[in-house]
Structures are given as C-alpha cells and as structure tokens.
Amino acid sequence: MKRKVFKILLSIILLLGLAANSAAEPAEDFDRPPSKEQMEKIRKRVETLKMWRLTEALNLDEKTSALVFPILNRFDKKRYELEESLREGMRDLRESLRDKKEERLKKILNKLEDNHRTLQNLKQDEWAELKKVLTVEQQARFIIFLTEFEREVRKLIAEAREKRQGRFDREKPER
C-alpha cells in the first residue's frame, strides 16, 4: 500500500513539474533542452522526494537522519557538478567529432575519462561514509531503495517526454 502511495505521489510531483515547464514553453522550443533553471527546479523536487522516501524506506530516526542527509547532500552536490561536466564534455565531443580535430578529441576523451574516474571515487567515498552511519539492514535497504527510486524516476521522465511529444505532435500543423 505504501509503495502505491509513493508511486502516485512521485508521479504527481514529477508530472506536474514537467507539465508546468513544458506548458510554459512554446512549441517551437520543443527541441531545446530544458534551461538550467528548469533543471534545477526539477532536481530539487526529486531530491526532496528522495529524502522523504529514504527516511521511510530506511526507517531513519532523527539522530541517523541528521547524520545521513548532510552526507548525501554533500556528495549529491559534487556528483551534480561532475555530471554537468560530463554533459558538457559529451557536447564538446560531438562537436569536435564533426570538426574531425583529433588532438581536441584526445583532450576531451581524457577529460571524460578523468570525470568518470572521479565520479566512481565519489560514489565509493559516499558509500564508505554511509556505512559508518547506517546499520547493515539499512545499508541493504539503501541499495534497494536507490535502485528502485532511480528506475521510477527514469520511467516517469520517459512517460513525461512521451506525453510532451504527443502534445507537440498534435500542435504541429498539417502539411
């Protein structure tokens, strides 16, 4: 029962956020990626929901929550910055591939590799800190929660994109 309520709440929050953002954009802006402000709003909503659901899934008390959430927030901020750098690197890689500049490609590939390595290290460091705070059972619940939550978010985003694409297709003039 709780799982259904969580899924419904998650769906409503994400779909309302994405619907509000897509309704505010003109149809010709469909192909543009969301602005940084839009992405930040959505990211904050998802993070808030994640913290709330994590508290429930791990049955965290106040003391443990006060230890866990600062760890997660600190690593989430670093992870977000690295992922942004990876997205920029991928854009640069596509552009440089079109320009066929081998030296630039090598530089970008090295930077992407470094960012991936740093991201892996960040995940390992985060897990090491969480293990100090969580019980073994909470660690197991955390792993399961993270996998399921990420899957749900990806699914909701895909559904929102499909709905948005459908709306865009209906608004497109017939030729």
Secondary structure, 3 states (H helix, E strand, C coil): CHHHHHHHHHHHHHHHHHHHHHHHCCHHHCCCCCCHHHHHHHHHHHHHHHHHHHHHHHCCCHHHHHHHHHHHHHHHHHHHHHHHHHHHHHHHHHHHHHHCCHHHHHHHHHHHHHHHHHHHHHHHHHHHHHHHHCCHHHHHHHHHHHHHHHHHHHHHHHHHHHHHHHHHHHHCCCC
